[in-house]
Amino acid sequence: MRTALVPTMGYFHAGHLSLMQWARENAEKLYVSLFINPKQFGPSEDLDSYPSDIDRDTRLARETGCDVLFMPEPQDIYPEGHSTVVDVPELSRHLCGASRPGHFKGVATVVSVLLNLALPSLAVFGEKDRQQLAVIRRMAADLHLPTEIVGRPIVREPGGLAMSSRNAYLSPEERSRASHVYRGLVLGREKVRAGEDDAARIEEAILKYYRENLSRDEIDYVSVVDEKTMQPAEKIKPGAIAAVAVRIGKARLIDNMTLTEGAVS
Ligand code: PAF
């Protein structure tokens, strides 16, 4: 029997629901895990205030056809004496890994535990967290896990803002500024469509747009990388993505875009 797992930290939005719907259509049983994993938060991050609404999540999971909603306690995942850490160092060094030391170790560790507990045929993740997806794919391949790792497209709000549970932190004014994150990426993609193939010039164009529309200290990184290796690209080739992170108010927002989609090659 084909089973699918959608690992989440809850506070479901349309992005989570699209992963569940896809999983529902591509497997006979749908498992959803909801676990706010303490090991992927740094000491000064938002573990204690991470948004949560268990009743709403339970209802939405049921309406989406979830067969099992797994909501473990930290001691279920990390029982007394737990000390194994899964690390994918090459892919975890840059981008979010540089700003959030230890984050991807926490992600790779919890996902490997969840995959071992559920033993699903498929596990489905959103492409908003592209670096996370690359880390998980590498981890699953290196550990010879039998689960197929599936990435699904970003779901966006009407103004382009990528859906994220952390969008709940944004005030209306911050939310409208946050749509510049998406617009900067679109501008990068348009430059590629117009024939630009130098990655540094694409990064510069996106950064310039952000500097004009956001404040400098809100910008964490803008980087053109290969979607599989997450290493900086020099020339725009198939698989090149622009990946960005900004901090607006209390929210750290990440986003990315495939640059070659629709480009004239
Ligand atoms: O993307 C998330 O929500 C989390 O990082 C994940 C994959 C559920 C692991 O805690």
Boltz pocket constraint, residues with backbone or C-beta under 6 A from the ligand:
constraints:
  - pocket:
      binder: B
      contacts: [[A, 7], [A, 8], [A, 9], [A, 10], [A, 33], [A, 35], [A, 37], [A, 40], [A, 106], [A, 107], [A, 110], [A, 111], [A, 129], [A, 132]]
      max_distance: 6.0
